[in-house]
Structure formats: C-alpha cells, structure tokens
Amino acid sequence: MSETPQRLPIEQPDPSIWCIQPAGGWAMRIERWWRRRETLYERVVDPAMVEDRQRELLHRFVDLPSELAFWSDLKYTVNQFDKTETFRFVDYIARVRRYQRSAPWGTAEIAILIQLPAVLFFVGSLFAAYFIARVLEDFGYAITEGQMLLFFAPYGVLILLIVAAVHRFFRDPPRKIVNADNLVLAPADGKVVEVTRLDHHPFIGGPAIRVGVFLSLFDVHLQRFPVNGRVIGVSWHPGKQLNALRPEAARENEAIETRIEEHAAPHRRIVVRQIAGMIASKVVNILRPGDELEAGERIGMIKFGSRCEIIVPDVPELELHVAAGMRLKAGESLIARWVDLD
C-alpha cells in the first residue's frame, strides 16, 4: 500500500477568494445589497432577536464580525471565517436555503431573472387586458377582458416553461450517499468525457488519474465532497469562458481548485476542480482550508454549462470504476475504490 510521508499542513487562505463566488456577479451584488437593508430593518424592529441570532452564530464561527447576524448574511462569506466544532455544513445549507430542493446559491438568479419578471408579466397582462378592452369598446368592438387575456395566454405559458426550466437548473435533489473510507464518490453530475493518466501531479506527489465530467444544461450543477477528509487548500484561477467540451477549457477557463487529504490512513490526496464553461462565468465554492467534511456533503456549484474534474492517485490499490461515456450522479456514483492488496 502506498504511504503518504506525513499529514499535510493546512495552507493559508487564497487572498483572491473574498467570498464563495470570487468572480462576483450582478445578481450576487443585488442580493447582498438587499440583504444589508433587510438586516438593518430587523435591527430596528427586533434588536433582541438579532442579538440571539448573533450569539448562536458566535458558537459556530471564530472572530465573527458583529454586523453578521443571520445565516443569510453569511451566505456569501461562510468561507471567510474559521469554524468551531459545532459548525455543520448541512446546517448552513438548510439555513440559507429559501426554495425547497433548490441550491441556495441560485436563489438570486431565480428571483431576479425569473420570478420578478413573471409576476410583472402576469400583473401587466391583467392591466393591459382591461385597458385594451376598454379602448376597443370605445371604437365599437365588443371584446371582453377575458378574451383579451386569451391573447396573452401563449406568452404566459412560455414564461411558465422558462420558470420551470430555471428552477430545474438550480435544483438540489436528495441523494443516497454511500459513505465509506475506501470509496471515492463522483463530485458532480454529468457525462465522463476524459479519463487521463498523468505522469506526475504536484499535489498528489506522483502519478495520477484525471477524470473529467461535462455538465450540460440539463444536469444538476451542484458539487459534492468526494471522500471523508479535510480541505488542505482552495485556490481560484480567473480565466476565459471557452466551451467546456474543448480540452483547453480545463486550463484556461475560470476554475476553483480544492485540494483534499483523506482522514483514513494513508491519507491519500485528491483534487477537485470546478471549471466554468462558455456561458458559466460564476463558480461557487463554500470551503476554507481546514474544513473537515464527509463524503457527499455539498461544496458549491457551477452556474450554467460547465465541467468538473477529479484527480486521484494512480497507485496499485486503486480500482477505477469509470470510463469515458458513463453518466455520473454526484454523491452516488463511484469514481474509484481503494482495495486491500495484502
């Protein structure tokens, strides 16, 4: 069995990762602006409740600023603070989620791009139907408001289909996680487009195997932790927006790389890379160096079509379970298994 010489030291946080979505984005800016004003209102209306929430959060985070009073305040900055032993990522996900079975990091896009325009369309249709019916009545046409609404009906159906499609894109379906120390689970949903052997990988410290997974617009875009382990380092690489199917996209597109060390001896090293695609300029990663997670826990998402890679050591005890063309489900599908050679 291959041995890791020693446990790796935890890296310093990447200074360019100022929040869980370091590339920013207008939807995130609007949501944070709105949330700051919402919190200000809550401080005025019910300061005791704000203090209670602050005390609760202080049990879970180290050196938490006083202006952060709710889980929703920490939605984008959870990776900026060290956690205490009482912190659990599953609690964080549950607290910041606002839509059932939707990834919490897509709620701004859902609300701003879809729900608000949909409400404006349907309310506007009612007023337009009434106004047009009254105008036509003045010209001698006997058309009711109901008949005018039928004119807008096809557009309403189209908007409902778009709403359903966007909600589906940001969905977060439940998964039956198979958790064992000798398993490496798929970090992402999608189709395996690459299985490549590498002569040497600097973090792995030797030969490695890279598995590339392409996420289409129809796949779940939320990523999960592949093993029971701890985060050694997280780094952000700003880049281009090439088609995720192109080989050079893995090198040149925006990406967040998470370096992991397994808890179980011999503490193998694994790398997960979330790579943006042609229309996906935003990658979300909620992890901070030193975080400890179980296999299958949510770690972030890539917004719109994209690619995810997992790199594992190419060692004799590795039993690979994937091949090009296979379809994977994050947290359920098996990438590899460590077998006992004794």
N, C-alpha and C positions, 0 to 999 in steps of 0.2 A: 504494500500500500504506500502511495506517495505521501510524504510528510511535508508540512509547512514548517520551516525552521522555528518560527516564533509567531505569537499573536501580533498582528499589525497595529501600530499606533493610529489613533484617530487623527485624521487630517484636520487642518484648520478650515473653517467655512470659506467657500469661494466668495470674495467680496462683491463680485458682479451679480450674485444671486441675492437680490434685495427683497424678493418676495417669492411666492411659489410659482409665479408666472413672470420670469425676469424680462421677457420681451415686451411686457406691458400690454397695451391694447385699449382701445377707446371704451369697450364695454366694461372692462375692469375699472377704468377711471371713473366712469359714471356711477357704477355700483359703490365704489369706495366713497365718492362724494356724497351720495345719497345716504350711505350708512353713517357717516360722520354727523350729518344733520339729524338723522333719526336718533342717534345716541345722545346728542345734545338735548333733544326734546325729552328723552327719557330721564336724563339727569335732572331736568327742571321739574318734571311731573312726579317722579317717584325716585328720589335720591337714595332712599333706604334699599330699594330693590337693586339699584346699581351697585351699592356697596356690598350687598350679599353676593352678587354675581362676581364682583372683583375678588372677594375673599375665596370663593370657590376656585377661581382660576389661579390664584396665588398658590394653591395647594398642588397645582399641576405644572406650573411653569416657574423657572428661576428668573429673578430680576425682571418681572413683567411690568411694563410702564403702567402708571395709574390710569392713563387715558384709554386703555384697552379693557373694557368692562364686560364684553359679551363674546361668546364663541364666534358670532358673525364678524366681530371686529378682528378676530384672529384668522378669519378665513384665508386671507391672502398672506398673512405674516407668521403662520404657525411654524415655519422653518427658520425663524429668526431667533428663537429662544430655546434654551436648554429645558428639557422636560424632567419632572420629578418621577418617582416610582409610581405615582398614582395616575400618571397620564396614560391614556389608551387611545390609539388612533381610531378605533371603532367608535368611541365616544365623540371624538372630533367630527367624524363623518356624519354621525347622527345629529349632532347639534347644529351643524351649518347647512344641512340638507333642508331645502324648502319645498321640494316637489318629490312626491313618492316615487321611488325607484329611478330617480334622475340623479346623475352625478352632480354633486354640489358646486362644481366649478363651471357649470354651464348655465346656471340659473340667470345670470345677467344677460347672456345671449338669448335665452328663451324669452325673458320678459321684454327686452328692448326690441329685438328683431321680429318677434312673432306675436306675443300676447298683446302688447300695446297696439301695434298696427291692426291686429284682428279686431280688438274692441273698437278702435276708431272707425274701422270699415263698417262694422255692423251698426254702430250708433249713427254713423254718417248715412248709411243706407236708409235708415228709418226716416231721418230728416229729409233726405233727398227725395224719397218716395212721396212723402207728404207734400213737399214743396212743388215737385213736378206735377203731381196730380192736381193741385190747386191751380197752377198756371194753365195746364191743358183744359181744365174745366172752364176757365175764363174764355178760352178760344172755342168752346163748344164741344170739346171731346169728353165723353163720359168714361173716364178711366179712374178706377179706384186706387187707393193706396196699396191694397193687396195685389192688384195686377202689376203695379209698378215694382213691388218687391220681387215679383217673379222675374223681372228683368235682371235684378241684381243677384238672383239665386245662384246661377252658374259660377259667378265670381266668388260668392260665399263658400261654395263647395270647394273651389280651388284653394282658397285660403285655409280652409279646414284641413285639406290634404297636406298643405305645406306645414301647418302647425303640427300635425301628427308626425310628419317626417322629421322635423327638427327635434321634437320630443323623443322620437325613437333614436336619433343620433346620440343624444345625451343620456340615453337610458343606462341604468345600473342594475342589471338583473341579478337575482340571488344566485350564488354558486355553491355547489357542494365541494368544499375544499378537502382534498386528500392530503393530510399533513403527516409527514414522516421525515426523519433526519436524512434518509438515504434517497430522497426524491428531489428532483429539480422540476418545478412546475412552469408552465408557459406564463410569461409575464403579460401577454397581450392576445387578444382575439385576432384572427386573420389567417392568411394563407402563407405557408412557408415558401419563400422564393429563393432562399440561399442556405446552403449548409457547406461551409468552407473551413478547411483545416488551415490553421496559422502556424508557421514555424515557431513564432515566439510572440507573446503578448506581454507588454511591460508590467501590467498589474498582476496578471496571472503568474508571471515569473517563469514561463516555459511555454511549451506547445499548447495550443488552444483550439477550440472549435467554435465558430461563429454561426449562429442560426438567425437568419433574417426573416421577419414576418411582415407582410404587407397588409395594412388595414384599409379596406375600401370604405366608401361612404356608408355602406350597409352594416359594417361590423361595429361591435361595441368598442368605444375608443378609450375606455378606462383601463389602466395598467395595474398589475398586482405584483407583490413581492414574490420572488420565485422559490425562496428557501427560508428556513429558520436561521436567522443570522442578524448581524449588526451592520450598520452603514459605516464604512470606513471614510468615504469621501463622496461628494457630489460636485460636479462641475458643469458649467454652462458654456456652450460653444455657439455664439451668434453665427449666422451664416445665411445662405441663399434659400430660395424656395423652388428647388428643382423637383421634377416629378419623382415621387418616392420610389418608383419602379426602376429608375436609372441607377446604375451601380455607383456613380459618383455622388449621388444624393447622400449616401451614408457618410461621406467625408466632408461635403461642402454645405449641407443644409444645417439649419439651426438644430441643436441637439442638447439634451441634458443626459449626462452620464452618471450613473450610480454605481459605485464600487462597494462590493459586499464581501463580508467574510462570514462563513458559516459558523454557527455555535458549536456544532459537534466536531470533535477531532476527526481528521487532521486539519480542520478549519480551512477548507478549500475556499478559493477566491472566485467570485463570479462578478460579471459586469452586465448591467442592463443599460441600453442606450435608447432613449426616446427621441425619434428623429421627425422633424416637421416635414410636410410634403409641399406640393406645389401651391395649394391653397390653404395650407395649415401653417400659419406663421407663429402659432402660440402653443408652447409646450408647458404643461403644469407638472410640478414635482414637489410634493409636500415634505420631503425628507431633509434631515440635517445630519451631518456627521455625528456619530454616537448613538443615533436612534436604533432601537432593537425591535424587530418585527418577526411575526410568524409568517410562514408561507401562506400566500393567498390574500394578505392584507392589501388594501388599496393604497397606491402610492402616487397616483396622479392620472393625467390623461393628455392626449394629443388632440387638439381641436381640428376636425376635418381630416381628409385623407392623409395617410402618413405611414410610417414604418417604425418597427421596434426590433432591436437586436438583443440577443443574449449571448454572452461569451462564457464558455465553461472550460475548465482544464481538460486537455486531451491526455488522459492518464489511463493506464491499463484497467483500472477498476471502473471506468466509465462505460455505461451501457446506454448508447444513444437510442432514442425512441422516435425520432422524427426524420423525415425525408422531404425533399422538395415536392411541392404539390399538396401536401397534407394541410388540413384545416385545423386550427387550434382554438381552444377556449381558455382564456386567462383563468388561472387558479384551478382548473380541472384537467386540462390536457397535460400529458407528461412529456417533458423535454428529454430528460435523462434519468438514469438510476445509478447509484453507486453500489456496486456489488462487492461482496467479500471474496477475495482471491485465496484466502487461507484454506 
